[in-house]
Amino acid sequence: MLPLRPGEQGILPPVWTLTLDTATPYLALGLFREGEGLGRVVRLGRRHEEALFDLLDELLAEVGARREEIGTLVLGEGPGSYTGIRIALAAGLGIALAQGARAYGVNSLLAAAWPFLEEGGPPLTPLFTARNRLYYGATYARREGRPVEAAPPRKLRAEELPQRGLLLDPPPDPRALYELRPFAREGVEPLYL
């Protein structure tokens, strides 16, 4: 669909939402519009910056969109790798600035847990492995369709881990980032623990 020219009437096509998280060894990347779209999760270790824009171009081509049609971004804010968090935020905010798009931040742990949280079900604690036998973790539940933070993001030693409801190193989910946007605040703030 072509954009409207000055003086033309019509309905503008909905914009695409780009979701991006690089806080873990996984690159979580998605493009969604009105609930439809595609997401990719690729294990890259520490090579996010090498693959990010090529994978974005592939995804744009696959959904039939152009970068100019990105109107919203939802970025994983961490916790996780210091450099990884910075890659998503720098790339995402650069795209937002170039496109005049709005950017929102979502906790990466919540984006990893969201697909597993059942309405009214037990809380879950997603964990991202850090260094020195430490983990980044938080505990979440889903109540009335909304995320509820039962325990805030923190660093945990192995002996401090809960005995039940653990998700070890799940990748953040691109669709979860999209679904969590209504609960996010505009702007991003990296979460370094």
Phi and psi in degrees as a GROMACS rama.xvg file:
@    title "Ramachandran Plot"
@    xaxis  label "Phi"
@    yaxis  label "Psi"
@TYPE xy
-85.2321  148.002  LEU-2
-67.4988  154.505  PRO-3
-72.2596  145.473  LEU-4
-92.1925  157.666  ARG-5
-53.1089  133.19  PRO-6
93.1419  -16.1745  GLY-7
-82.2253  151.077  GLU-8
-111.985  153.877  GLN-9
154.245  -177.781  GLY-10
-102.332  129.207  ILE-11
-72.2054  141.549  LEU-12
-66.5149  149.415  PRO-13
-63.3566  148.593  PRO-14
-84.9215  160.826  VAL-15
-89.2141  148.396  TRP-16
-109.563  124.199  THR-17
-95.4861  128.246  LEU-18
-112.238  140.867  THR-19
-152.456  130.369  LEU-20
-144.15  130.867  ASP-21
-132.767  24.0699  THR-22
-74.7608  -16.1132  ALA-23
-120.218  -177.616  THR-24
-64.8723  -6.75417  PRO-25
-99.9657  141.525  TYR-26
-95.881  118.014  LEU-27
-106.324  118.966  ALA-28
-139.324  132.767  LEU-29
-150.576  157.299  GLY-30
-130.78  124.317  LEU-31
-136.47  147.417  PHE-32
-147.631  122.842  ARG-33
51.2897  42.3205  GLU-34
84.355  -13.852  GLY-35
-101.299  155.263  GLU-36
151.949  -168.399  GLY-37
-132.605  147.974  LEU-38
-132.321  151.999  GLY-39
-131.862  141.07  ARG-40
-127.148  119.815  VAL-41
-128.579  127.933  VAL-42
-79.0618  115.725  ARG-43
-120.455  -3.18236  LEU-44
65.8897  -116.497  GLY-45
-112.741  30.952  ARG-46
-114.975  28.0657  ARG-47
-55.0572  -47.3046  HIS-48
-64.0786  -25.3281  GLU-49
-72.5985  -31.464  GLU-50
-109.71  -17.9236  ALA-51
-52.7133  -56.1175  LEU-52
-73.8817  -30.9437  PHE-53
-65.0075  -43.3052  ASP-54
-66.4018  -36.1742  LEU-55
-63.2172  -45.3033  LEU-56
-61.2867  -39.9539  ASP-57
-62.4858  -44.0212  GLU-58
-65.8988  -42.3817  LEU-59
-57.8334  -45.9627  LEU-60
-63.7567  -39.0026  ALA-61
-66.1564  -36.4622  GLU-62
-91.9332  -4.91693  VAL-63
75.2007  38.8547  GLY-64
-121.314  162.93  ALA-65
-114.285  156.584  ARG-66
-55.7014  -34.2683  ARG-67
-62.4717  -17.7661  GLU-68
-89.8345  -1.08276  GLU-69
-78.1386  117.494  ILE-70
-112.982  -15.1106  GLY-71
-142.357  143.438  THR-72
-126.577  141.557  LEU-73
-123.09  118.035  VAL-74
-115.18  137.132  LEU-75
-72.4484  126.895  GLY-76
-95.2223  -0.930849  GLU-77
98.6911  -172.778  GLY-78
-76.0481  169.346  PRO-79
158.13  -153.016  GLY-80
-61.5785  130.094  SER-81
-55.3905  -50.8289  TYR-82
-66.9989  -40.0238  THR-83
-59.6122  -45.3975  GLY-84
-59.2628  -44.8423  ILE-85
-63.1125  -33.6992  ARG-86
-63.125  -50.8044  ILE-87
-62.1947  -43.8562  ALA-88
-68.739  -42.304  LEU-89
-66.4132  -46.8597  ALA-90
-64.9008  -46.4186  ALA-91
-64.3633  -45.2133  GLY-92
-68.2957  -31.6165  LEU-93
-64.061  -43.6868  GLY-94
-64.472  -44.2794  ILE-95
-59.4144  -44.0804  ALA-96
-64.025  -45.298  LEU-97
-64.2044  -35.6  ALA-98
-95.7111  -6.35408  GLN-99
66.3566  32.8871  GLY-100
-94.6925  159.956  ALA-101
-88.2382  144.009  ARG-102
-121.021  137.512  ALA-103
-126.341  150.272  TYR-104
-112.841  140.529  GLY-105
-132.806  141.124  VAL-106
-62.818  130.132  ASN-107
-63.5622  -35.8085  SER-108
-63.9963  -41.8601  LEU-109
-63.9175  -40.8661  LEU-110
-64.6903  -27.7708  ALA-111
-77.8983  -35.0988  ALA-112
-84.6711  -29.5133  ALA-113
-49.2959  -46.0524  TRP-114
-64.3095  -18.6407  PRO-115
-99.0116  -10.3323  PHE-116
-81.8941  123.103  LEU-117
-96.4546  141.967  GLU-118
-55.1934  121.674  GLU-119
73.2395  2.29858  GLY-120
-79.8296  -178.382  GLY-121
-69.3533  153.602  PRO-122
-65.8956  152.401  PRO-123
-124.471  148.442  LEU-124
-118.253  100.688  THR-125
-76.1567  142.414  PRO-126
-126.77  132.552  LEU-127
-106.859  129.514  PHE-128
-69.6356  128.78  THR-129
-107.07  -158.757  ALA-130
-95.1771  165.432  ARG-131
57.2468  43.3626  ASN-132
58.0238  33.9664  ARG-133
-111.559  156.737  LEU-134
-134.162  149.309  TYR-135
-94.4371  129.966  TYR-136
-148.949  158.625  GLY-137
-154.066  161.517  ALA-138
-121.162  131.708  THR-139
-131.346  156.119  TYR-140
-137.07  169.207  ALA-141
-120.915  120.25  ARG-142
-132.187  125.229  ARG-143
53.8865  38.8055  GLU-144
76.7301  2.34562  GLY-145
-112.323  151.201  ARG-146
-76.0258  139.752  PRO-147
-123.474  125.751  VAL-148
-88.9522  108.629  GLU-149
-83.8875  -30.0041  ALA-150
-145.334  130.594  ALA-151
-69.5345  162.916  PRO-152
-58.7667  136.833  PRO-153
-160.395  167.132  ARG-154
-89.4582  136.898  LYS-155
-128.065  141.71  LEU-156
-84.5826  158.924  ARG-157
-53.0434  -40.8014  ALA-158
-73.1874  -9.71228  GLU-159
-95.4346  -3.38432  GLU-160
-67.7202  141.464  LEU-161
-60.2745  155.276  PRO-162
-84.7375  -16.4202  GLN-163
-136.01  161.181  ARG-164
70.6517  36.0705  GLY-165
-97.4158  141.738  LEU-166
-120.845  108.275  LEU-167
-91.1552  118.899  LEU-168
52.6825  45.0288  ASP-169
-75.3042  142.057  PRO-170
-73.8837  147.107  PRO-171
-58.2096  143.069  PRO-172
-99.0796  126.385  ASP-173
-60.9732  -39.8149  PRO-174
-68.7637  -35.6057  ARG-175
-61.9503  -41.196  ALA-176
-56.7302  -43.9619  LEU-177
-63.3257  -46.8684  TYR-178
-67.1527  -27.4578  GLU-179
-86.0844  -7.92399  LEU-180
-54.118  -39.9984  ARG-181
-61.9425  -19.4332  PRO-182
-99.0499  -1.18152  PHE-183
-90.9258  161.39  ALA-184
-97.3464  151.923  ARG-185
-72.0011  141.157  GLU-186
96.0506  164.546  GLY-187
-128.315  149.31  VAL-188
-142.298  111.34  GLU-189
-61.1772  143.516  PRO-190
-109.589  96.7562  LEU-191
-100.218  124.185  TYR-192
